[in-house]
Amino acid sequence: MSQIGAGVSYGDTYGTSGRIDGVPVDAVEVFPTVKTHEIELGIGLFPFNAYYYGLSIGAGYTYNFNNTFGWEVLHFDQFFSIEKGLTSELADKYQVNPTSIETLRYDVSSDLSYVFANGKFAFDKDYIRYFRTALLLGPGLVSTDQRSELAANFGLRFEFFSGDSLAWKFEARDSLPFGGIGNVLSFQLGTGIRF
């Protein structure tokens, strides 16, 4: 328990005392404790296919052991394909028409998360917001309209807290199937609701 100011005390703080330009200064860092359970919702983009864009809707559940380690028990992304126009261009210019284009349907994973960076910043000069960055790693399953394959999943997550129970997220996720589907790298924006 640190004693700061006139009769004001704060718990779970990390403080230093000293002088800057002859003025006494008490600096206190307080990092909020992450709540145990979290529901995730988001949208994403799979942009690296020559024939189509994959737009996704995702959801997941995470159990946080502490502020450093967590287990994303289940993360699911459903993909919808939008053609880029390459098929029409091949038919028009070169009289080539692919008979079958394999499209991504869904991606499921269960990842461990390791938070390696915490911090805070001032937003709009009046609000202090916390952020953290985590690595994701675990097994997954990638399914297309033609086949399904087990995969190794890894990623990088940036979280910005706008309260004790709400976080905004940006994620880069990569699934490496063990068969011939190929690399599935997607980017996602979402939110986490903690309780």
C-alpha positions in Angstrom: 0.0 0.0 0.0 1.5 3.3 -1.1 0.7 6.6 0.7 0.4 9.5 -1.8 -0.8 13.0 -1.2 -2.8 14.1 1.8 -4.5 11.1 3.1 -5.0 9.4 -0.3 -3.9 5.8 -0.6 -3.8 3.5 -3.6 -3.5 -0.3 -3.7 -1.6 -2.4 -6.2 0.6 0.4 -7.4 4.2 0.6 -8.5 5.7 4.0 -7.5 8.9 5.9 -7.4 9.6 9.1 -5.6 12.2 11.8 -6.5 12.8 15.3 -7.6 12.6 16.9 -11.0 14.0 20.5 -11.1 13.8 20.7 -7.4 10.1 19.8 -7.2 9.1 16.5 -5.3 7.4 14.1 -7.7 5.5 10.8 -7.0 5.0 8.7 -10.0 2.5 5.9 -9.9 1.8 3.2 -12.5 -1.4 1.2 -12.2 -2.2 -1.5 -14.7 -5.8 -2.8 -14.6 -6.2 -6.5 -13.8 -7.7 -8.2 -16.9 -11.0 -10.0 -16.2 -11.0 -13.8 -16.4 -13.6 -14.4 -19.2 -13.8 -12.7 -22.6 -16.1 -12.9 -25.6 -14.6 -11.7 -28.9 -16.5 -10.5 -32.0 -14.9 -9.1 -35.2 -14.6 -8.8 -38.9 -11.7 -9.6 -41.1 -10.0 -9.7 -44.5 -8.1 -12.4 -46.3 -6.6 -10.4 -49.2 -3.8 -12.6 -50.6 -5.7 -14.8 -53.1 -5.4 -14.0 -56.8 -9.0 -14.8 -57.6 -11.0 -13.5 -54.7 -11.1 -11.5 -51.4 -12.2 -13.3 -48.3 -14.3 -11.3 -45.9 -14.8 -12.9 -42.5 -17.0 -12.7 -39.4 -15.4 -14.0 -36.3 -16.1 -14.9 -32.7 -14.3 -16.5 -29.9 -14.0 -17.2 -26.2 -10.8 -16.5 -24.1 -9.9 -17.5 -20.5 -7.3 -15.2 -19.0 -5.1 -16.9 -16.4 -3.5 -13.6 -15.4 -2.3 -10.3 -17.1 0.4 -12.3 -19.0 -1.0 -15.6 -20.1 -4.4 -16.6 -21.5 -6.0 -19.4 -23.5 -8.2 -18.5 -26.5 -10.3 -21.7 -26.0 -12.0 -21.3 -29.4 -11.7 -18.8 -32.2 -13.9 -19.2 -35.3 -13.9 -17.2 -38.6 -16.5 -17.7 -41.4 -15.3 -16.5 -44.8 -17.3 -15.1 -47.7 -15.6 -14.7 -51.1 -15.8 -11.7 -53.4 -14.3 -12.2 -56.9 -11.5 -9.9 -58.0 -12.3 -10.1 -61.7 -9.2 -12.1 -62.6 -11.4 -15.0 -63.9 -13.2 -12.7 -66.4 -9.9 -11.1 -67.4 -8.3 -14.5 -68.2 -11.4 -15.5 -70.2 -11.5 -12.2 -72.2 -7.8 -11.7 -72.9 -6.4 -15.3 -73.0 -9.5 -17.5 -73.6 -8.7 -19.3 -70.3 -11.4 -20.1 -67.9 -10.5 -22.0 -64.6 -13.0 -24.7 -64.1 -12.7 -24.8 -60.3 -11.4 -22.2 -57.9 -10.9 -23.3 -54.3 -12.4 -20.8 -51.9 -11.8 -20.5 -48.1 -14.9 -21.3 -46.0 -13.8 -21.2 -42.3 -10.8 -21.3 -39.9 -11.0 -22.6 -36.4 -8.2 -22.4 -33.8 -7.4 -22.7 -30.1 -4.4 -20.6 -29.1 -2.3 -19.8 -26.1 -1.7 -16.1 -25.7 1.4 -14.5 -24.2 1.3 -10.7 -23.5 4.8 -9.3 -23.9 4.0 -5.5 -23.9 1.8 -3.3 -21.7 1.5 0.4 -21.8 -0.7 3.5 -21.7 -1.2 6.6 -23.8 -3.2 9.9 -23.6 -6.1 10.1 -26.0 -7.6 13.5 -26.9 -5.5 15.0 -24.1 -8.0 14.1 -21.5 -8.3 10.3 -21.4 -5.7 7.7 -20.5 -6.1 4.4 -22.4 -4.2 1.2 -21.7 -2.9 -1.2 -24.4 -1.2 -4.5 -24.6 0.3 -6.7 -27.3 0.2 -10.5 -27.3 1.5 -13.4 -29.3 -0.9 -16.2 -30.3 0.1 -19.9 -30.9 -1.9 -23.1 -31.2 -3.5 -25.7 -33.4 -6.2 -25.0 -35.9 -8.4 -26.3 -38.8 -8.8 -24.7 -42.2 -11.6 -25.6 -44.5 -12.3 -24.7 -48.1 -15.2 -25.7 -50.4 -13.1 -28.7 -51.4 -11.3 -30.0 -48.3 -10.3 -29.5 -44.7 -6.8 -29.6 -43.2 -5.2 -29.4 -39.7 -3.0 -26.3 -39.3 -0.5 -24.6 -37.1 -1.9 -21.2 -36.1 0.0 -18.1 -34.9 -0.6 -14.4 -34.7 -0.1 -11.0 -33.2 -2.8 -9.1 -31.3 -2.9 -5.4 -30.3 -5.6 -4.5 -27.7 -6.7 -1.0 -26.7 -8.8 -0.8 -23.5 -11.7 1.7 -23.4 -12.8 0.5 -19.9 -12.6 -2.4 -17.6 -14.9 -4.6 -19.7 -14.3 -3.5 -23.3 -11.2 -3.6 -25.5 -10.7 -2.9 -29.2 -8.5 -5.2 -31.1 -6.4 -5.5 -34.3 -5.1 -9.0 -35.1 -2.9 -10.5 -37.8 -3.5 -14.3 -37.8 -1.7 -16.9 -39.9 -2.7 -20.5 -40.4 -0.3 -22.9 -42.0 -2.2 -26.0 -43.1 -0.3 -29.3 -43.2 -1.7 -30.2 -46.6 -1.9 -28.3 -49.9 -4.4 -25.5 -49.1 -1.6 -23.0 -48.6 -0.9 -20.1 -46.2 -4.0 -18.3 -44.8 -3.0 -14.9 -43.5 -5.9 -12.7 -42.4 -6.3 -9.3 -40.7 -9.1 -8.6 -38.2 -10.7 -5.8 -36.4 -12.8 -6.6 -33.4 -13.8 -6.1 -29.8 -13.5 -8.0 -26.6 -16.1 -8.0 -23.9 -14.8 -9.1 -20.5 -16.6 -10.3 -17.5 
